[in-house]
Amino acid sequence: MKTAILFVAYLAFAPMCRADEPSSEAEPAPPYEPQPAHPLPSTAGKSLGEWYHLTDDWAGARYDLDHRGILIRSGLTLDSWSNLKGGADTEKHGTLGLFTISLTLDLQKLADLHGAQLFVNFLHAGGAPPNESVGGAQNVDNIDPVNSPRSQLSEAWYQQNILNNALQFKVGKMNANNDFDYANNSSEFINSSFGNSPTIFDFPSYPDNRPGANVFYLRKIGPYAGLGIYEGPRLHDPFVIGEIGARWAGEYSGRAGAGVWRHTDEADAEGFYFAGDQTIHGGISGFVMYGYGNPAASQFEHHLGGGLIWKGALPQRRDDLLGLGFTYVVFGDSPRAQSREDAETTIELFYKIQLTRFIIVQPDLQYVHDPGGIRSRPDAIVAILRMTVDF
């Protein structure tokens, strides 16, 4: 595994001499934390249906700040859920919420630092988590902070792009899942295993983001490579991850990435993963995910996920999304597994309704087979109604 990590590190730096094409920033991944913002057009004199935010552009003040390089964003996600059948505790219901407020500073505009930006995000999450009623090993709700309620500075990092944006450095407290082990299409789903492979032990991601640093060689199309090192329980025992992949454009655009990881604080805590997106036809896209974790350390030895997203399934609703996916895990041998069955499977179906540019409603239904791998626990059906508001 150490050899594999060194090989990925070599691939991350070797392409620098071929940086002959401009590149875009890394694509955003999970939806539960905001990404760095970009300036938006003015909505002065436009109707409510054309606003980008519920509070509009603050009588022009937000628009002016945006274009000066100071971008303030806030949002609220509310999940009302009901465990319809089975699981650990039947016929339970509740509400879970996540509020975020973020600041993006474009340091090129503010301080003439070309290719530099600073990002800070604060969050508060709390409420009744559905997974306690479902009893699943895979968390059915990706905004569940596990230890609720929780208020924290979740991200604070500095990013510097050089070589015409072909090389990107980032340092600070961050969500590693925004850069590693993600599929863009899978991020539309609510089950947390669609965000990243749960085989990765102690992944520094939501809600437990950690300080670290990463470097990426990026291109708009073609190959990319990255290496990240994040703080572990002790400073001399970091979490290390590396990924290589490629993007392709055109009618059948897509992306694929594969990586390896190791948690140096835990003996045998290591593994690898793959994640890819592919446009299939028109508004239909698909994704596939696979992860492996050493069963002696990880709760899950194998993870397999996949699904389809259909944008504009209804002709009169061109911005809505229809999604169907599955996520399947095989338990490992470590004490963390604590399972009596070999596996757990979840099938998720949702319809994401873009009511306005700043309000989204997403009805979601998940069927969990063998929740928690406990044979005596009946299969669960949980319904979630997610509403997202951009202030």
Helices and strands as residue ranges (DSSP letters): H 2-13, G 14-18, G 48-50, G 58-60, H 61-68, E 70-85, E 93-106, H 107-111, E 116-127, H 131-134, E 150-162, E 167-174, G 176-178, G 185-188, G 192-194, E 210-217, E 222-230, E 239-248, E 254-263, E 270-281, E 284-293, E 300-311, E 321-331, E 343-354, E 359-369, G 371-373, E 380-390
